Amino acid sequence: MRKTGSSGDTHPEFQGFSIVEQLFQSPSTAIYRGVRLSDTLPVVLKLLDIPYPSAIQLEHIKHEFDLTRAIDCPGVIEVYAFEKVHHTSAIIMEDFGAIPLRSHMEKNKLSTEEKLTIAYRISEIIGDIHNAGFIHKDTAVRSKK
Protein backbone atom coordinates (compact mmCIF):
# COMPACT_ATOMS: atom_id res chain seq x y z
CA MET A 1 0.00 0.00 0.00
CA ARG A 2 1.53 3.32 -1.05
CA LYS A 3 0.61 6.93 -0.47
CA THR A 4 1.60 9.96 -2.50
CA GLY A 5 3.50 12.73 -0.76
CA SER A 6 3.14 16.45 -1.37
CA SER A 7 5.99 16.40 -3.90
CA GLY A 8 4.29 13.66 -5.92
CA ASP A 9 6.59 10.88 -4.77
CA THR A 10 5.14 7.72 -3.31
CA HIS A 11 6.11 5.98 -0.10
CA PRO A 12 4.76 2.78 1.36
CA GLU A 13 2.42 3.04 4.32
CA PHE A 14 3.49 1.39 7.55
CA GLN A 15 1.04 1.12 10.40
CA GLY A 16 2.39 3.21 13.28
CA PHE A 17 4.94 5.13 11.19
CA SER A 18 4.99 8.24 9.06
CA ILE A 19 7.46 8.00 6.16
CA VAL A 20 9.44 11.17 5.48
CA GLU A 21 11.77 10.16 2.64
CA GLN A 22 13.41 7.28 0.85
CA LEU A 23 17.14 7.00 1.55
CA PHE A 24 18.09 3.98 -0.55
CA GLN A 25 16.62 1.58 -3.09
CA SER A 26 18.02 -1.65 -4.50
CA PRO A 27 16.24 -4.38 -6.43
CA SER A 28 15.31 -6.13 -3.16
CA THR A 29 15.69 -3.58 -0.33
CA ALA A 30 14.38 -0.13 0.46
CA ILE A 31 15.42 2.16 3.30
CA TYR A 32 13.20 4.99 4.52
CA ARG A 33 13.50 7.76 7.08
CA GLY A 34 10.37 8.17 9.16
CA VAL A 35 8.80 8.85 12.53
CA ARG A 36 7.29 6.33 14.92
CA LEU A 37 3.85 7.78 15.65
CA SER A 38 3.51 6.40 19.20
CA ASP A 39 6.32 8.58 20.54
CA THR A 40 7.46 10.75 17.56
CA LEU A 41 10.85 9.00 17.62
CA PRO A 42 12.82 9.50 14.38
CA VAL A 43 13.55 6.09 12.85
CA VAL A 44 14.98 4.43 9.78
CA LEU A 45 13.05 1.50 8.31
CA LYS A 46 14.84 -1.10 6.21
CA LEU A 47 12.60 -3.54 4.45
CA LEU A 48 12.55 -6.17 1.80
CA ASP A 49 10.96 -4.33 -1.10
CA ILE A 50 9.59 -7.45 -2.73
CA PRO A 51 5.83 -8.09 -2.87
CA TYR A 52 6.14 -11.71 -1.69
CA PRO A 53 9.65 -12.45 -0.39
CA SER A 54 10.76 -16.05 -0.03
CA ALA A 55 11.27 -17.70 3.35
CA ILE A 56 15.04 -17.46 2.80
CA GLN A 57 14.85 -13.70 2.11
CA LEU A 58 12.76 -13.21 5.24
CA GLU A 59 15.22 -15.31 7.22
CA HIS A 60 18.15 -13.18 5.98
CA ILE A 61 16.63 -9.88 7.09
CA LYS A 62 15.69 -11.38 10.47
CA HIS A 63 19.26 -12.66 10.83
CA GLU A 64 20.58 -9.17 9.99
CA PHE A 65 18.36 -7.75 12.72
CA ASP A 66 19.51 -10.34 15.26
CA LEU A 67 23.20 -9.79 14.46
CA THR A 68 22.94 -6.01 14.55
CA ARG A 69 21.10 -6.15 17.86
CA ALA A 70 23.85 -8.37 19.30
CA ILE A 71 26.65 -5.95 18.38
CA ASP A 72 27.25 -3.37 21.08
CA CYS A 73 29.94 -1.15 19.58
CA PRO A 74 30.12 2.63 19.12
CA GLY A 75 29.39 3.48 15.50
CA VAL A 76 27.02 0.54 14.96
CA ILE A 77 23.44 1.65 14.53
CA GLU A 78 20.98 0.63 17.24
CA VAL A 79 18.07 -1.49 16.11
CA TYR A 80 14.74 -1.08 17.90
CA ALA A 81 12.41 -3.68 16.44
CA PHE A 82 11.73 -6.26 13.78
CA GLU A 83 8.23 -5.93 12.38
CA LYS A 84 6.04 -7.71 9.89
CA VAL A 85 4.80 -5.27 7.26
CA HIS A 86 2.11 -6.59 4.91
CA HIS A 87 3.76 -9.66 3.28
CA THR A 88 7.32 -8.65 4.15
CA SER A 89 9.43 -7.61 7.14
CA ALA A 90 11.23 -4.47 8.27
CA ILE A 91 14.04 -3.57 10.64
CA ILE A 92 13.27 -0.44 12.66
CA MET A 93 16.44 1.36 13.73
CA GLU A 94 17.69 4.61 15.16
CA ASP A 95 17.81 7.70 12.97
CA PHE A 96 20.54 10.13 13.87
CA GLY A 97 20.21 12.14 10.66
CA ALA A 98 22.91 10.38 8.66
CA ILE A 99 22.91 10.17 4.90
CA PRO A 100 24.50 7.43 2.78
CA LEU A 101 28.24 8.00 2.38
CA ARG A 102 27.95 7.79 -1.41
CA SER A 103 25.37 10.63 -1.39
CA HIS A 104 27.61 12.74 0.85
CA MET A 105 30.58 12.17 -1.45
CA GLU A 106 28.55 13.00 -4.56
CA LYS A 107 27.26 16.27 -3.06
CA ASN A 108 30.49 17.44 -1.42
CA LYS A 109 34.04 17.76 -2.66
CA LEU A 110 35.98 16.10 0.15
CA SER A 111 39.58 16.93 0.87
CA THR A 112 42.11 14.15 1.21
CA GLU A 113 42.16 14.76 4.96
CA GLU A 114 38.35 14.37 5.17
CA LYS A 115 38.47 11.16 3.13
CA LEU A 116 41.20 9.75 5.35
CA THR A 117 39.28 10.70 8.50
CA ILE A 118 36.17 8.90 7.22
CA ALA A 119 38.21 5.85 6.14
CA TYR A 120 39.97 5.73 9.50
CA ARG A 121 36.69 5.92 11.42
CA ILE A 122 35.11 3.19 9.28
CA SER A 123 38.15 0.96 9.84
CA GLU A 124 37.89 1.57 13.61
CA ILE A 125 34.22 0.54 13.61
CA ILE A 126 34.88 -2.56 11.50
CA GLY A 127 37.75 -3.43 13.86
CA ASP A 128 35.41 -3.10 16.85
CA ILE A 129 32.87 -5.33 15.11
CA HIS A 130 35.56 -7.95 14.42
CA ASN A 131 36.83 -7.73 18.02
CA ALA A 132 33.27 -8.42 19.17
CA GLY A 133 33.36 -11.68 17.18
CA PHE A 134 31.48 -10.59 14.07
CA ILE A 135 32.55 -10.19 10.45
CA HIS A 136 31.11 -7.37 8.30
CA LYS A 137 31.02 -8.88 4.82
CA ASP A 138 29.90 -5.82 2.85
CA THR A 139 32.46 -3.04 3.15
CA ALA A 140 31.46 -1.22 -0.04
CA VAL A 141 30.81 2.52 0.21
CA ARG A 142 27.11 1.92 -0.51
CA SER A 143 26.73 -0.03 2.75
CA LYS A 144 28.05 2.72 5.04
CA LYS A 145 25.87 5.23 6.82
C-alpha positions as CSV (number, residue, x, y, z in Angstrom):
1,M,0.0,0.0,0.0
2,R,1.5,3.3,-1.1
3,K,0.6,6.9,-0.5
4,T,1.6,10.0,-2.5
5,G,3.5,12.7,-0.8
6,S,3.1,16.4,-1.4
7,S,6.0,16.4,-3.9
8,G,4.3,13.7,-5.9
9,D,6.6,10.9,-4.8
10,T,5.1,7.7,-3.3
11,H,6.1,6.0,-0.1
12,P,4.8,2.8,1.4
13,E,2.4,3.0,4.3
14,F,3.5,1.4,7.6
15,Q,1.0,1.1,10.4
16,G,2.4,3.2,13.3
17,F,4.9,5.1,11.2
18,S,5.0,8.2,9.1
19,I,7.5,8.0,6.2
20,V,9.4,11.2,5.5
21,E,11.8,10.2,2.6
22,Q,13.4,7.3,0.9
23,L,17.1,7.0,1.5
24,F,18.1,4.0,-0.6
25,Q,16.6,1.6,-3.1
26,S,18.0,-1.6,-4.5
27,P,16.2,-4.4,-6.4
28,S,15.3,-6.1,-3.2
29,T,15.7,-3.6,-0.3
30,A,14.4,-0.1,0.5
31,I,15.4,2.2,3.3
32,Y,13.2,5.0,4.5
33,R,13.5,7.8,7.1
34,G,10.4,8.2,9.2
35,V,8.8,8.9,12.5
36,R,7.3,6.3,14.9
37,L,3.8,7.8,15.7
38,S,3.5,6.4,19.2
39,D,6.3,8.6,20.5
40,T,7.5,10.8,17.6
41,L,10.9,9.0,17.6
42,P,12.8,9.5,14.4
43,V,13.5,6.1,12.9
44,V,15.0,4.4,9.8
45,L,13.0,1.5,8.3
46,K,14.8,-1.1,6.2
47,L,12.6,-3.5,4.5
48,L,12.5,-6.2,1.8
49,D,11.0,-4.3,-1.1
50,I,9.6,-7.5,-2.7
51,P,5.8,-8.1,-2.9
52,Y,6.1,-11.7,-1.7
53,P,9.6,-12.5,-0.4
54,S,10.8,-16.0,0.0
55,A,11.3,-17.7,3.3
56,I,15.0,-17.5,2.8
57,Q,14.8,-13.7,2.1
58,L,12.8,-13.2,5.2
59,E,15.2,-15.3,7.2
60,H,18.1,-13.2,6.0
61,I,16.6,-9.9,7.1
62,K,15.7,-11.4,10.5
63,H,19.3,-12.7,10.8
64,E,20.6,-9.2,10.0
65,F,18.4,-7.7,12.7
66,D,19.5,-10.3,15.3
67,L,23.2,-9.8,14.5
68,T,22.9,-6.0,14.5
69,R,21.1,-6.2,17.9
70,A,23.8,-8.4,19.3
71,I,26.7,-5.9,18.4
72,D,27.2,-3.4,21.1
73,C,29.9,-1.1,19.6
74,P,30.1,2.6,19.1
75,G,29.4,3.5,15.5
76,V,27.0,0.5,15.0
77,I,23.4,1.6,14.5
78,E,21.0,0.6,17.2
79,V,18.1,-1.5,16.1
80,Y,14.7,-1.1,17.9
81,A,12.4,-3.7,16.4
82,F,11.7,-6.3,13.8
83,E,8.2,-5.9,12.4
84,K,6.0,-7.7,9.9
85,V,4.8,-5.3,7.3
86,H,2.1,-6.6,4.9
87,H,3.8,-9.7,3.3
88,T,7.3,-8.7,4.2
89,S,9.4,-7.6,7.1
90,A,11.2,-4.5,8.3
91,I,14.0,-3.6,10.6
92,I,13.3,-0.4,12.7
93,M,16.4,1.4,13.7
94,E,17.7,4.6,15.2
95,D,17.8,7.7,13.0
96,F,20.5,10.1,13.9
97,G,20.2,12.1,10.7
98,A,22.9,10.4,8.7
99,I,22.9,10.2,4.9
100,P,24.5,7.4,2.8
101,L,28.2,8.0,2.4
102,R,27.9,7.8,-1.4
103,S,25.4,10.6,-1.4
104,H,27.6,12.7,0.9
105,M,30.6,12.2,-1.4
106,E,28.5,13.0,-4.6
107,K,27.3,16.3,-3.1
108,N,30.5,17.4,-1.4
109,K,34.0,17.8,-2.7
110,L,36.0,16.1,0.1
111,S,39.6,16.9,0.9
112,T,42.1,14.2,1.2
113,E,42.2,14.8,5.0
114,E,38.3,14.4,5.2
115,K,38.5,11.2,3.1
116,L,41.2,9.7,5.4
117,T,39.3,10.7,8.5
118,I,36.2,8.9,7.2
119,A,38.2,5.9,6.1
120,Y,40.0,5.7,9.5
121,R,36.7,5.9,11.4
122,I,35.1,3.2,9.3
123,S,38.2,1.0,9.8
124,E,37.9,1.6,13.6
125,I,34.2,0.5,13.6
126,I,34.9,-2.6,11.5
127,G,37.8,-3.4,13.9
128,D,35.4,-3.1,16.9
129,I,32.9,-5.3,15.1
130,H,35.6,-7.9,14.4
131,N,36.8,-7.7,18.0
132,A,33.3,-8.4,19.2
133,G,33.4,-11.7,17.2
134,F,31.5,-10.6,14.1
135,I,32.5,-10.2,10.4
136,H,31.1,-7.4,8.3
137,K,31.0,-8.9,4.8
138,D,29.9,-5.8,2.8
139,T,32.5,-3.0,3.1
140,A,31.5,-1.2,0.0
141,V,30.8,2.5,0.2
142,R,27.1,1.9,-0.5
143,S,26.7,0.0,2.7
144,K,28.0,2.7,5.0
145,K,25.9,5.2,6.8
